[in-house]
């Protein structure tokens, strides 16, 4: 991180990727890094790379960062801005936060911005440094076909492709991993620098030696006891991809991600809404979601708020209820959110409280799944909700199933569960007070 010494793995990548020839041109025009989650790749590696490019290249630089989509890119960019503003560099730049034109403007003229991951992402300007984070989400070469022409007139331009392993759908990353491994085996030392930390598939998933091979930040940012607890509660395939950087067999989890993407409508709004509430299994975060009908007959779901802890929930629900007069509020009383039911009932204008349990919850999960697969659902493409959908797993309950709620999941399931509960409440309670959300 900016202001703190890099970890050894970060230092190694930066030292090799930063090698230059006699003319001061980087040896490697493309840098690929694949590493498990939570190893410090965004704040501890990619942010210093962008800062170095902005301040140390002698002329103004144009820097562009992207992730899964624009919302994910903006979320990560905001985290990087906050990190910079707490650093000794805070007097060397200004920030423009306007949605759609976000930028860090450095003293000396360099500019760093973000972009969507579409085919026209880098059209129209010259690019010195391109960063494709979370590259597993790219399913074709459109992004590279946009970035590369923007760099063609810059001899010292560099493209970084960084990610955790993906699934069968991650064709963009898979091709570059296979090519990178082949280059390393052939001893090539030009054009492309390839770095990978992962555990071979034949190593035991529960062996700390496997973890140490795959996780270069183990012992620094994370500890073995946390990994052991997470492994005990996570789906093995999810654990393998998130913590061992192994490619997930079989591709898609519960949802067809193409279906989820087709349901996206950034302008979606709902009428006569209901709310849903859920708390993560470790109680570190809580989520409030809304669901409601649209005039075209589709069902809108949206994550209203997700924050750390639980002490904020009741007061925030009171504000939302006053503002939007929901038809109902749904909670699973057997979940971590169940402890809040008593306090919620004391709110001044509490709507009908739908306590969703057993077969009702299984029906709620199935209904939301059906809405996605048939295109009846609409959502706005919010990162926390998107991540929960991507990571969703099923837990069998008799002859039905519900969303799995692993205690130490790498991805918080609460946004998806809150949206599921909201959608169930909206569909089962008479909607007598219309509102627009």
C-alpha positions as CSV (number, residue, x, y, z in Angstrom):
1,X,0.0,0.0,0.0
2,X,1.0,3.6,-0.5
3,X,3.0,4.7,2.5
4,X,3.9,1.2,3.6
5,X,6.6,-1.2,2.4
6,X,5.4,-3.7,-0.3
7,X,5.1,-7.4,0.5
8,X,7.9,-9.5,-1.0
9,X,5.6,-10.8,-3.8
10,X,4.5,-7.2,-4.7
11,X,8.1,-6.0,-4.7
12,X,9.1,-8.9,-7.0
13,X,6.4,-8.2,-9.5
14,X,7.2,-4.4,-9.5
15,X,10.9,-5.0,-9.8
16,X,10.6,-7.4,-12.8
17,X,7.8,-5.5,-14.6
18,X,9.6,-2.2,-14.1
19,X,12.8,-3.4,-15.9
20,X,13.8,-1.0,-18.7
21,X,16.3,-1.1,-21.6
22,X,19.1,1.4,-22.4
23,X,16.6,3.8,-23.9
24,X,14.4,3.8,-20.8
25,X,11.7,1.7,-22.4
26,X,10.0,-1.1,-20.4
27,X,11.3,-4.5,-21.4
28,X,7.8,-5.9,-21.0
29,X,5.0,-4.2,-22.9
30,X,2.4,-6.5,-21.2
31,X,2.3,-7.7,-17.6
32,X,0.0,-10.5,-16.4
33,X,-0.5,-11.4,-12.8
34,X,-2.8,-14.1,-11.5
35,X,-3.0,-14.5,-7.7
36,X,-5.7,-15.6,-5.1
37,X,-8.1,-13.0,-3.6
38,X,-7.2,-10.8,-0.7
39,X,-3.4,-10.8,-1.4
40,X,-3.1,-7.1,-1.8
41,X,-3.1,-6.9,-5.6
42,X,-5.3,-3.7,-6.0
43,X,-4.1,-1.4,-3.2
44,X,-0.7,-2.9,-2.7
45,X,0.3,-3.5,-6.4
46,X,-1.8,-1.8,-9.0
47,X,-2.2,1.5,-7.1
48,X,1.6,2.0,-6.7
49,X,2.1,1.0,-10.4
50,X,-0.4,3.7,-11.4
51,X,1.2,6.3,-9.1
52,X,4.7,5.5,-10.4
53,X,3.5,5.9,-14.0
54,X,1.9,9.3,-13.2
55,X,4.9,10.8,-11.4
56,X,8.1,9.2,-12.7
57,X,7.9,9.1,-16.5
58,X,9.0,12.7,-17.3
59,X,6.0,13.7,-19.3
60,X,2.2,13.7,-18.6
61,X,0.8,10.2,-18.7
62,X,-2.7,8.9,-19.5
63,X,-3.8,6.0,-17.2
64,X,-6.9,4.0,-17.5
65,X,-8.3,1.4,-15.1
66,X,-11.1,-1.1,-15.5
67,X,-12.6,-4.1,-13.7
68,X,-15.6,-6.4,-14.3
69,X,-17.7,-3.4,-15.3
70,X,-17.9,0.3,-14.7
71,X,-19.6,-0.1,-11.3
72,X,-16.9,-2.4,-10.0
73,X,-14.2,-0.2,-11.5
74,X,-15.6,2.9,-9.7
75,X,-15.9,1.1,-6.4
76,X,-12.2,0.0,-6.5
77,X,-11.2,3.4,-7.9
78,X,-12.9,5.1,-4.9
79,X,-11.0,2.8,-2.5
80,X,-7.7,3.8,-4.2
81,X,-8.6,7.5,-3.9
82,X,-9.3,7.1,-0.2
83,X,-5.9,5.4,0.2
84,X,-4.1,8.1,-1.7
85,X,-5.9,10.8,0.3
86,X,-4.5,9.3,3.5
87,X,-1.0,9.1,2.1
88,X,2.0,11.5,2.0
89,X,1.1,12.1,-1.7
90,X,-2.2,13.8,-0.9
91,X,-0.9,17.3,-1.9
92,X,0.2,16.1,-5.4
93,X,-3.2,15.5,-7.0
94,X,-6.8,16.6,-7.2
95,X,-9.8,14.3,-7.7
96,X,-12.9,14.7,-9.9
97,X,-15.7,12.4,-8.7
98,X,-18.5,13.3,-11.2
99,X,-20.1,10.1,-12.3
100,X,-19.0,9.2,-15.8
101,X,-15.9,11.5,-15.7
102,X,-14.0,10.3,-12.6
103,X,-10.3,11.3,-12.7
104,X,-7.2,11.8,-10.6
105,X,-5.3,14.8,-11.9
106,X,-1.6,14.8,-10.9
107,X,0.7,17.7,-10.5
108,X,2.7,17.7,-13.8
109,X,-0.3,16.8,-16.0
110,X,-0.8,13.1,-15.7
111,X,-4.4,11.9,-15.5
112,X,-5.8,8.6,-14.2
113,X,-9.4,7.5,-15.0
114,X,-11.7,4.6,-15.1
115,X,-13.7,3.0,-17.9
116,X,-16.3,0.4,-18.6
117,X,-15.1,-2.9,-20.0
118,X,-16.8,-2.5,-23.4
119,X,-15.3,-2.4,-26.9
120,X,-15.0,1.4,-27.0
121,X,-13.5,1.8,-23.6
122,X,-10.2,3.4,-24.7
123,X,-11.3,4.9,-28.1
124,X,-10.5,8.5,-28.8
125,X,-7.3,9.1,-26.9
126,X,-3.7,8.0,-26.4
127,X,-3.0,5.6,-23.5
128,X,0.3,5.1,-21.6
129,X,-0.9,2.6,-19.0
130,X,-3.9,0.3,-19.2
131,X,-5.0,-1.8,-16.2
132,X,-7.5,-4.6,-16.6
133,X,-8.3,-5.8,-13.1
134,X,-10.5,-8.9,-12.3
135,X,-9.9,-10.1,-15.9
136,X,-11.7,-13.3,-15.2
137,X,-14.9,-11.4,-16.0
138,X,-13.9,-10.7,-19.6
139,X,-15.4,-13.3,-22.0
140,X,-13.9,-12.0,-25.3
141,X,-11.1,-9.8,-26.7
142,X,-13.1,-6.6,-27.1
143,X,-11.3,-4.8,-24.3
144,X,-7.8,-5.7,-25.6
145,X,-8.9,-4.5,-29.1
146,X,-9.8,-1.2,-27.5
147,X,-6.7,-0.7,-25.3
148,X,-4.0,-1.8,-27.8
149,X,-4.6,0.8,-30.5
150,X,-4.7,3.5,-27.9
151,X,-1.1,2.5,-26.9
152,X,0.4,2.0,-30.4
153,X,2.1,5.5,-30.6
154,X,3.7,5.1,-27.1
155,X,6.9,3.1,-27.1
156,X,6.9,3.0,-23.3
157,X,3.3,2.1,-22.8
158,X,2.4,-0.9,-20.7
159,X,-0.7,-3.1,-20.3
160,X,-1.4,-4.9,-17.0
161,X,-3.8,-7.8,-16.8
162,X,-4.5,-9.0,-13.2
163,X,-7.0,-11.5,-11.8
164,X,-7.8,-14.5,-9.7
165,X,-8.5,-17.7,-11.7
166,X,-11.9,-17.8,-13.5
167,X,-14.3,-20.4,-14.8
168,X,-14.9,-22.0,-18.2
169,X,-16.5,-18.8,-19.4
170,X,-13.3,-16.7,-18.7
171,X,-11.8,-17.3,-22.1
172,X,-9.9,-14.0,-22.2
173,X,-8.0,-14.8,-19.1
174,X,-7.6,-18.5,-19.8
175,X,-5.9,-17.8,-23.1
176,X,-3.4,-15.4,-21.5
177,X,-2.7,-17.8,-18.6
178,X,-2.0,-20.7,-21.0
179,X,0.2,-18.4,-23.1
180,X,2.0,-17.0,-20.1
181,X,2.8,-20.5,-18.7
182,X,4.2,-21.5,-22.1
183,X,6.4,-18.4,-22.2
184,X,7.8,-19.1,-18.8
185,X,8.5,-22.7,-19.7
186,X,10.3,-21.6,-22.9
187,X,12.4,-19.1,-20.9
188,X,11.2,-16.1,-22.9
189,X,12.2,-12.7,-21.4
190,X,10.7,-10.1,-23.6
191,X,7.4,-8.5,-24.4
192,X,5.3,-10.3,-21.7
193,X,6.0,-10.7,-18.0
194,X,3.9,-13.5,-16.5
195,X,3.4,-14.1,-12.7
196,X,1.3,-16.8,-11.1
197,X,0.7,-17.9,-7.6
198,X,-1.5,-21.0,-7.4
199,X,-1.7,-24.5,-6.0
200,X,-1.6,-27.5,-8.3
201,X,-4.8,-29.5,-8.4
202,X,-3.2,-32.6,-6.9
203,X,-2.2,-30.9,-3.7
204,X,-4.5,-31.4,-0.7
205,X,-6.9,-28.5,-0.2
206,X,-6.6,-28.8,3.6
207,X,-2.8,-28.8,3.8
208,X,-1.2,-25.5,5.0
209,X,1.7,-26.2,2.7
210,X,-0.8,-25.9,-0.2
211,X,-2.0,-22.6,1.2
212,X,1.5,-21.3,1.5
213,X,2.3,-22.2,-2.1
214,X,-0.8,-20.3,-3.4
215,X,-1.1,-17.3,-1.1
216,X,1.9,-15.0,-1.1
217,X,0.3,-12.7,1.6
218,X,-0.3,-15.6,4.1
219,X,1.2,-14.6,7.4
220,X,1.1,-10.9,6.4
221,X,-2.4,-9.9,5.5
222,X,-4.1,-13.2,6.4
223,X,-3.4,-16.0,8.8
224,X,-3.7,-19.8,8.7
225,X,-6.5,-20.0,11.3
226,X,-8.7,-17.7,9.3
227,X,-8.1,-19.8,6.2
228,X,-8.8,-23.0,8.1
229,X,-12.2,-21.7,9.3
230,X,-13.1,-20.4,5.9
231,X,-12.3,-23.7,4.3
232,X,-14.5,-25.6,6.7
233,X,-17.6,-23.5,5.8
234,X,-17.0,-22.9,2.0
235,X,-17.9,-24.8,-1.1
236,X,-14.7,-26.6,-2.1
237,X,-14.7,-25.2,-5.6
238,X,-15.3,-21.7,-4.4
239,X,-12.5,-22.1,-1.8
240,X,-10.2,-23.4,-4.5
241,X,-10.8,-20.5,-6.8
242,X,-10.7,-17.8,-4.2
243,X,-7.8,-18.9,-2.0
244,X,-5.8,-21.4,-4.1
245,X,-6.2,-19.6,-7.5
246,X,-7.5,-22.9,-9.1
247,X,-9.7,-22.7,-12.1
248,X,-13.3,-23.6,-11.3
249,X,-14.6,-26.7,-13.1
250,X,-18.0,-26.5,-14.7
251,X,-18.1,-22.8,-15.1
252,X,-21.2,-21.1,-13.8
253,X,-22.4,-21.5,-10.2
254,X,-26.2,-21.4,-9.6
255,X,-27.1,-18.6,-12.0
256,X,-26.4,-18.4,-15.7
257,X,-24.4,-15.2,-15.6
258,X,-25.5,-14.3,-19.1
259,X,-29.1,-14.3,-17.9
260,X,-28.1,-12.1,-15.0
261,X,-26.4,-9.7,-17.3
262,X,-29.4,-9.5,-19.7
263,X,-31.6,-8.5,-16.7
264,X,-29.5,-5.4,-16.1
265,X,-31.3,-2.0,-16.6
266,X,-29.4,0.9,-15.1
267,X,-32.6,3.1,-15.3
268,X,-34.9,0.5,-13.6
269,X,-37.4,1.8,-11.1
270,X,-40.1,0.1,-9.0
271,X,-43.6,0.9,-7.9
272,X,-45.4,-0.3,-4.7
273,X,-42.2,-1.7,-3.1
274,X,-41.3,-4.1,-0.3
275,X,-38.1,-4.3,1.7
276,X,-35.9,-7.3,2.6
277,X,-33.2,-7.4,5.3
278,X,-30.3,-9.8,5.8
279,X,-27.1,-9.9,7.9
280,X,-23.9,-11.7,6.9
281,X,-23.2,-15.0,8.8
282,X,-20.3,-13.3,10.7
283,X,-22.4,-10.2,11.4
284,X,-19.7,-8.0,9.9
285,X,-22.1,-6.5,7.3
286,X,-25.8,-6.1,6.8
287,X,-27.9,-5.4,3.7
288,X,-31.2,-3.8,2.9
289,X,-32.8,-4.5,-0.4
290,X,-36.0,-3.4,-2.2
291,X,-38.2,-5.2,-4.7
292,X,-41.2,-4.0,-6.6
293,X,-43.2,-4.1,-9.9
294,X,-42.5,-2.1,-13.0
295,X,-45.0,-0.9,-15.5
296,X,-43.7,-3.3,-18.1
297,X,-44.5,-6.3,-15.8
298,X,-40.9,-7.0,-14.7
299,X,-39.7,-7.3,-11.1
300,X,-37.2,-4.7,-10.0
301,X,-34.7,-5.6,-7.3
302,X,-32.1,-3.3,-5.8
303,X,-29.6,-3.2,-3.0
304,X,-30.5,-0.1,-1.0
305,X,-27.7,-0.1,1.5
306,X,-24.9,-2.4,2.7
307,X,-22.7,-1.3,5.6
308,X,-20.4,-2.7,8.3
309,X,-22.0,-4.0,11.5
310,X,-25.6,-4.0,12.5
311,X,-26.1,-1.0,14.8
312,X,-27.2,1.2,11.9
313,X,-30.0,-1.0,10.5
314,X,-33.1,-0.2,12.6
315,X,-32.6,3.6,12.4
316,X,-32.0,3.4,8.6
317,X,-35.0,1.2,8.1
318,X,-37.1,3.8,10.0
319,X,-35.9,6.5,7.5
320,X,-36.6,4.3,4.5
321,X,-40.1,3.3,5.8
322,X,-41.0,7.0,6.3
323,X,-39.8,8.0,2.8
324,X,-41.2,5.1,0.8
325,X,-44.1,3.5,2.8
326,X,-43.3,-0.1,1.7
327,X,-46.0,-2.7,1.6
328,X,-44.0,-5.1,3.7
329,X,-40.6,-5.9,5.2
330,X,-39.3,-9.5,5.1
331,X,-36.8,-11.1,7.5
332,X,-35.8,-14.7,8.0
333,X,-36.2,-15.0,11.9
334,X,-33.9,-18.0,12.0
335,X,-31.0,-16.1,10.3
336,X,-28.5,-13.6,11.9
337,X,-31.0,-10.8,11.1
338,X,-33.6,-12.5,13.4
339,X,-32.1,-10.8,16.4
340,X,-33.3,-7.4,15.1
341,X,-37.0,-8.3,14.7
342,X,-38.0,-7.0,18.2
343,X,-36.3,-3.6,17.7
344,X,-37.9,-3.3,14.2
345,X,-41.4,-3.9,15.6
346,X,-40.9,-0.8,17.8
347,X,-40.5,1.5,14.8
348,X,-43.2,4.2,14.6
349,X,-44.6,3.2,11.1
350,X,-43.4,-0.4,10.8
351,X,-45.1,-2.1,7.8
352,X,-46.4,-5.7,7.8
353,X,-43.5,-7.9,8.9
354,X,-43.2,-11.0,6.8
355,X,-41.2,-13.7,8.7
356,X,-40.0,-16.0,5.9
357,X,-39.1,-19.5,7.1
358,X,-38.9,-23.1,5.8
359,X,-40.8,-23.8,2.6
360,X,-41.6,-20.1,2.1
361,X,-37.8,-19.3,1.9
362,X,-37.2,-22.1,-0.5
363,X,-40.1,-20.8,-2.6
364,X,-38.6,-17.3,-2.4
365,X,-35.2,-18.5,-3.7
366,X,-36.8,-20.5,-6.5
367,X,-39.0,-17.5,-7.6
368,X,-36.0,-15.2,-7.8
369,X,-34.0,-17.8,-9.8
370,X,-36.9,-18.2,-12.2
371,X,-37.3,-14.4,-12.6
372,X,-33.6,-14.2,-13.6
373,X,-33.7,-17.2,-16.0
374,X,-36.8,-15.9,-17.8
375,X,-35.8,-12.3,-18.0
376,X,-38.6,-11.1,-15.7
377,X,-36.2,-9.6,-13.2
378,X,-34.5,-6.2,-13.6
379,X,-31.5,-4.9,-11.6
380,X,-29.1,-2.0,-11.8
381,X,-25.8,-3.8,-11.9
382,X,-24.6,-3.1,-8.3
383,X,-21.2,-4.6,-7.4
384,X,-22.1,-6.2,-4.1
385,X,-25.3,-7.7,-5.5
386,X,-23.5,-8.9,-8.7
387,X,-20.7,-10.5,-6.6
388,X,-23.3,-12.3,-4.4
389,X,-25.0,-13.7,-7.5
390,X,-21.7,-14.9,-9.1
391,X,-20.8,-16.7,-5.8
392,X,-24.3,-18.1,-5.1
393,X,-24.5,-21.7,-4.1
394,X,-27.4,-24.0,-3.3
395,X,-28.1,-25.8,0.0
396,X,-30.5,-28.7,-0.3
397,X,-33.5,-28.6,2.1
398,X,-35.6,-31.8,1.7
399,X,-36.7,-31.8,-1.9
400,X,-36.1,-28.1,-2.3
401,X,-33.1,-25.8,-2.0
402,X,-32.1,-22.4,-0.6
403,X,-29.1,-20.0,-0.9
404,X,-26.2,-21.4,1.0
405,X,-25.0,-19.3,3.8
406,X,-21.4,-20.4,4.6
407,X,-20.1,-18.8,7.8
408,X,-16.8,-17.5,6.3
409,X,-17.6,-17.2,2.6
410,X,-15.2,-15.2,0.4
411,X,-18.2,-13.2,-0.9
412,X,-21.0,-11.9,1.3
413,X,-24.3,-13.6,0.4
414,X,-26.5,-11.1,2.3
415,X,-27.2,-8.8,-0.7
416,X,-28.7,-11.6,-2.7
417,X,-30.7,-13.0,0.3
418,X,-32.1,-9.5,1.2
419,X,-33.2,-9.1,-2.5
420,X,-34.8,-12.6,-2.4
421,X,-36.7,-11.8,0.7
422,X,-37.8,-8.4,-0.6
423,X,-39.1,-10.0,-3.8
424,X,-41.0,-12.6,-1.8
425,X,-42.6,-10.0,0.4
426,X,-43.6,-7.8,-2.6
427,X,-45.2,-10.8,-4.3
428,X,-47.2,-12.1,-1.3
429,X,-48.5,-8.9,0.5
430,X,-51.3,-6.7,-0.9
431,X,-49.8,-3.5,-2.2
432,X,-52.2,-0.8,-1.0
433,X,-49.9,2.2,-0.9
434,X,-48.1,2.9,-4.2
435,X,-44.6,4.4,-4.2
436,X,-41.8,4.9,-6.6
437,X,-38.3,3.8,-5.7
